[in-house]
Amino acid sequence: MADEELSPTLPHRRDAIKSSVHNIAANRRRQHAIAVGKERREALIRTKRLCRDSLADDSEVPLEGHMIIDEEKAVLDSKTSRTVEELKSAMTYQGKGAIQKKVEILRALRRLLSQSEVPPIKAALQAGAVPALVQCLSFGSTDEQLLEAAWCLTNIAAGEPEETKSLMPALPLLIAHIGEKSATAVAEQCAWALGNVAGEGEELRNILLAQGALLPLARLMLSNKGSPTRTAAWALSNLIKGPDSRAANELIRIDGVLDSITQHLQKADDELATEVAWVVVYLSALSEKAISLLVKSDAAQLLVARLVASESLQLLIPVLRSLGNLVAGSSYMIDSVLMSGHNITDQLLSGLIKCLKSEHRVLKKEAAWALSNIAAGTCEHKKLIFSSEATSLLMHLLSSAPFDIRKEAAYTIGNICVTTEKDAEQPCIIVTHLVSLVNKGCLPGFINLVRSADLESARLGLQFLELVMRGMPNGEGPKLVEREDGIDAMERFQFHENEEMRNMANGLVDKYFGEDYGLDS
């Protein structure tokens, strides 16, 4: 996950130490989803996939090693161009064996587009492959021909942006062949091609949605046919990833989708559960309606069960992100699902602690983000986190983790120290929590945040310093802040260009370190 993946605003409803900003939760989830999409695009692990293995039941013998990497690019390009020309000639041939001849040429082209680390996509396009392949997708073609043509298009769509856009003429037929009357292997291959197209960007996603790709892909996911279901779920996660929320809102309203999601989370193997969890990531990031339906179904419990039981990083990442979105986006999730004493609450905390201990930075960051939102719930939630192993792990992260993880840990620590009361101008301090955490050494971590160039983090640091100076017993707060060079950290904002930060820091220095400071010592 890229460092910028967690957006610069935390969910408002459960962020007790932040000033009020409308709709922060929704904005954060959307930005989070977009950034997740960027990471997947950069990695080229999930957003686009080259198809090397046959989807047909009567799989042919695979190419040795699945790819040929020692063939000169010029030779490969030449072979590809020649094969496309042969295909165009075969399209006009009506004699004996014409259908089988086309299939053999398509298979040869597909092999060329599948066998190199850098497939000869450009050569195929320059030779005119797409119009010929579109013609091969025409209704009435044999399943074998449809499969090979869709496979070629799948791998062309896995290329560079302009190469992916070249599939525009093929999209209506690819969508049509996902229909229930198509052979399973053909439907899956067409879904794979559309998933690659959707993974390219918002413009192509909007075109696919306008052409009606969402419903047939959803129906394929509902089919419970193993590999096709998994491919459809992956394609759907690419199609609904936004930033526009309309596709997510439309998907969750399709009959059977919510039941299918819960069924797959409960019973599917890790591979299918992973793809379905990514669908939940984008649904919960972009659709308030989806959040409402998900938290009132069994989805939350099933996600927690996966979080606790799984050791698969590929599965844990979307499961944890989904849970983080649900916690950030639904008061019902906090107030009615994750109630103190409920088994799901204890399980979730256990799973989040497991992720805080992980060597993988994504899991640490996501777990801290989810905890920060739980910590901004009721006093019972704060006590639950405070009394658990999570607190010591968060303290360690605050002092030693990479910056983005330190910030998430700081939000959690800050939130378990305060509670909000109606009409109160300032958050009320939970003194026992604050004293314990300060005595255990959290203050330097927050002062380091004050010194950071990231204004959100600096604001968080100043807010915590205010808690310390206001809440520590016997007036010890200002002395503790001074001892850790907190005055110097605050004074960097004395002439800062940001008026809010300038006023906040100067106000704290004036209030707690004014002319009377130290006279009673």
Salt bridges, closest charged atoms under 4 A:
ASP3 OD1 - ARG361 NH1 3.30
GLU5 OE2 - HIS32 NE2 3.89
GLU5 OE2 - ARG321 NH2 2.82
GLU39 OE1 - ARG321 NH2 3.56
ASP53 OD1 - HIS66 ND1 2.83
GLU60 OE1 - ARG107 NE 3.65
GLU60 OE1 - ARG110 NH2 2.93
GLU60 OE2 - ARG111 NH2 3.30
GLU71 OE2 - LYS79 NZ 3.13
ASP77 OD2 - LYS73 NZ 2.79
GLU85 OE2 - LYS88 NZ 3.21
GLU144 OE2 - ARG107 NH2 2.67
GLU148 OE2 - ARG107 NE 3.45
GLU148 OE1 - ARG110 NE 2.88
GLU162 OE2 - LYS165 NZ 3.68
GLU200 OE1 - ARG41 NH2 3.57
GLU200 OE1 - LYS48 NZ 2.36
GLU203 OE1 - LYS165 NZ 3.56
ASP244 OD1 - ARG246 NE 3.10
ASP270 OD1 - ARG306 NH1 3.34
GLU271 OE1 - ARG230 NE 3.48
GLU275 OE1 - ARG46 NH1 2.88
GLU275 OE2 - ARG49 NH2 2.88
GLU288 OE2 - ARG29 NH2 2.38
GLU311 OE2 - LYS354 NZ 3.86
GLU366 OE2 - HIS32 NE2 3.30
GLU366 OE2 - ARG321 NE 3.22
GLU380 OE2 - LYS383 NZ 3.89
GLU389 OE2 - LYS357 NZ 2.84
ASP404 OD1 - ARG361 NH2 2.86
ASP404 OD2 - LYS365 NZ 3.00
GLU408 OE2 - ARG28 NH2 3.45
ASP454 OD2 - LYS407 NZ 3.32
GLU456 OE1 - LYS407 NZ 3.19
GLU466 OE2 - ARG470 NE 2.56
GLU476 OE2 - LYS479 NZ 3.92
ASP488 OD2 - ARG451 NH1 3.03
GLU500 OE2 - ARG459 NE 3.13
